[in-house]
Amino acid sequence: MINCVNKLGTISVGGSNPVRIMGILNTSPESFYKKSISISKQKIIDTVNRMQEEGADFIDIGGMSTAPYLSTMITEKMEINRIIKGIKIVQQHSNLPISVDTCRSSVAKEALELGVDIINDITGLKYDPLMPKIVEKYSPSLILCAYSKKTITGNQVQKTKNLLQESLNISKSANISQSQIVLDPSIGFFRNKGKKSAIFTKINSDSIQRDLTILQNLRAIKLNKPILVSVSNKSFLGKILEKENPSDRLYGSLAAEVISVLNGAHIIRTHNVSETKDAVTIAQRLS
């Protein structure tokens, strides 16, 4: 495994620590994986309790779907309302560190005011110009994802590494401790095309091959930080397996997660906590 240890919230990640599991809690009815959606108070409680019992180390709350192939952009007010509701319910029923999946500074601010530990920004602090100021003020742990507003060409491994380094540079300018940052290579968010309002990085090469190449070369983009991989039920698996329904992609997800661990991932973000926990436990013993 990559020899780097950081803190994500209160949890040590990387180095000789076990591979951590981040459970996904979607409060957005637009999300691509319908089984992951939890809107009512009782459904959120049940989901959090289940993920905690199954071995999740973190809960990642999302209030707006970011699937590049869906028209899912909502107002900031709506995203804030969903996130606040989710955070308060989770805090009442779990002591697990909470991550909030957002690239909007207003949403991050509301979450951090409620004591959230981690901001998971799929744009690596690059989408909202006010986000660096918010994270500087509250100093949360960060998950920084590879992202560019420009079309990316050439060697995808090197370009992904460069984009992550740009986000690290932004975090340094915001005085964020480098010991509380994890990097995410953004599997599924580098695409040839997507919905106009969606947030993704445009590339002029095969997006499926890009994702596979990145998963094969995780150690090449480490930048001395722990790596988080999120592949659970994603569309690139559906294309490879010819399975249109995300619910049919469990085994493909587990295979990709195991390969990710063998190639150096320290955190797996997943909808399938129990199954992923078992697969990752075996993979880590073999890595």
N, C-alpha and C positions, 0 to 999 in steps of 0.2 A: 504493500500500500504506500501511497505518497506520504512522506514523512513531514507532515505539517498538522499542527493542532490549533484550532481556533475555538471560540465560543459562539454558539448560535443561541441567543437568549441565555439561559442558564445551563445549557447542555454543551459539553465538550464534544467536538467533532474532529475527525481526521486522526492521523497517526495510528496508534494501536487501539483506539476506541472502536467499539463495534460499529458496523454500518448502521446509521440511524434511519428511521422511517418517519416520513412526514405524511400524515393523512390529509386528504383533500376534502374540504367542506365547502360545497358550492351553494350559495344562497341566491344564485341567479337562475331563474327558470329557463333562460336561453342556452344554458350550458350544453355542450355537444353530447355529454354522457349523462343521460337522463337518470340513471340509477344513483348518481352522485348528488342530485339536487335535494337540498333540505331547506324548506321554506318555513313551515310551521314550527312553533316553539317545540312541540313534542318530537317532531322529526329531527330537529337539530339536537335535542337532548339524546335521543336514541342513537343517532349517528356518532356523536362524540363519545358516549359511553361505550359503544361497540368498538370504536377505533382505539380507545384507551385500553380496553380489555384485550384487544388483539395485539397490542404491543407498540402502538404509535408513540413516537418520542415528541412529536410536534403536531399541532393542528394548523393547517393553512386555510384561512378563510378568504374566499373570493366573492365579490359582490357583482362582478361584471364578467361575462364570458369573454375570453380573448382569442377564441378560435379564429384564425385568419380567414377561413372560408365561410364564416357566418356573419350576418349583419346583426351585431350584438351591442353596438355602442349605445349607452344609456346616459342620462344626465348625471352630473356629479352628485346632485342632491339625492337621486335614487340610489346610486352606489353607496353613498354615505349612510343612508337609512338602513340599507340591507346589512352593511358591514357592522354598524353599531348594534343592531339587533343581534347579529350572530355573535359578536364579541361578548356582549353582556350575558347571553345564555351560556356560552362556553365557560366563561369565568365563574359562573354560578355552579357549574357541574363538573369542572375539571381543573386540575392544577398544571396541566401541560402548557408549555410555552406556546403562545399564539403568534403565528405569522399572518400578515395580511397581504394578500396578492393585489397590488394596485400600482399604477404608474402615475397617479394623480396626487399632487401635494395636498390638496384639500382633504382627500380621503385619508391619506397617511396621517395628517395632523389630527383628525378626529380619533383615529385609532390609537395613536400614540398618547393622546390625552387620557385615554381609558387604560393606559398601562400596558399596551401591546409590546411584546419583546422584539419583534422582527418585522421588517418591511421587505417584501419580495417584489422587486420591481423588474418586470419583464423587459424593460427598456434600459436597464442599467443606469438609471438617473438621467437619461437623455431626452425623454419625451416632454416632461414638464420642467421648464426652467426654474421653477420655484422649489422643486423637490430637494436639491442639494441644501437649500437654506433650512428646510424643515428637518432633514436628517441631522444637520449640524446642530440645530436647537435641541433636539431630543436624544440624539446619539443612540439610536437603536442598532441592533445587529442588522446586517443587510445580506440579502441574496441578490447578487448582481448578475443579470442575464446579458448575453451577447445581443447587441442590437445596433442597427445603423439606419439612419433616415435616407442614406444613399444606397444605390444598387451596388452589391458586392460582387466582384469578379475575381478570378484567379484562384489560388490555393486556399480552399475553404478552412483548412486547419489553421494555417498561419493567420488568415483574416479574422477568424473567430478569436484567436489569441490576442490579436491586435485590438479588437473591439472590447474584449474584457479588460485589457490593460487601460484603454481609454476610460472605462468606468471606474477602475481603481484610481486613476489619476483624479477623476472628479471627486471620489470619496475622500481622497487625501486633501484636496482643496477645501472640503467641508469638515476637515478635522475629525473624520471618523477613524477610530482605532482600526488598524489593519488586522488585528487579532479577533475581530468580530465580523468578518466578512467571509462569505461562501460564494463560489462562482458557479454559474449555470450556463451551459453552452447553447441553450435555447433550441432543444430538439422540437421540430414541428413549426418553428417560427421563421425559418428561412425558406422562402417560397418564390416560385416564378410569378405567381399572381395570387391575388386575394381580394376580398371585398374592399371597396374604396375607403370605407371608414375604419377598417380593421388595422390593428397594430402588428406589423410584421416587417421583417427585413427582406427586401427583394434581391434575388440572385438570378443570374443568367445561365445557371447550370441546373442539373437534375437535383431537385430538392430531396428526394428520397436517398439518392446516393450521398448527398451532403450529410444527412443525418447519420447514415450508416458509417461513413468515414469518420465523423466526429466521435461516435461511440467506440470505434476501433482505436482512436488516438487520444483518449481522454488525458493521458499523462503528458501529452505534448502541449496541452493548453493550461496546465495546472497553475502556473504563476505563483507557486508556493502557497496556494490556498486550497482548502478542501473543495471538492467538487460535488455538486448536487445534480442529479439526473432525473428528469421527469418525462417518461415515455408512456405512462399508463393509458392504454386504450386509444392511443393517438392515431390519426388518419394515415400516417406513413405505414403503420403496421397493417391497417386495413387494406391499403393498396397492395402491399406485398402478399398478404394472406388471401386477398380477394374476399374480404369480409366487410360489407358495408355497415353493418350494425356494430357500434362500439362494444356492445355487450358480448359479442362473439370474439373479442380480441384478448381475452384473459391470458391464454397460454402464450400468445405472441408477446404480450407485455412482460410476462415472467421471464421468458427467454432473453428479451432485450435487457431486462433489469439484472439478470445474472451476469450477462456479458459485461454490462456496465461495471458491476462490482469487481469482476475479474480484471477489468481494465483500469481500475483505480477510483471508482466513485465512492464517496463517503456517505452520501445521503441519497435515499431514493424517495421521491415524492410520488404518491400513488393513491388511487381510489380503492385499491384492493389490499388493505393493510394485512390481514391474516395470511393470505396467500403469498404476498410479497415478503413478509417477515420470514416465513419458512424457507422460501427460495433463497433469500439473501443470507440467511444463517448458514445454509449449506455452502453457498458460493464463497462466503468469507473464509470458511474453513479450508477451502481449496485454493484460495488466492495467495 
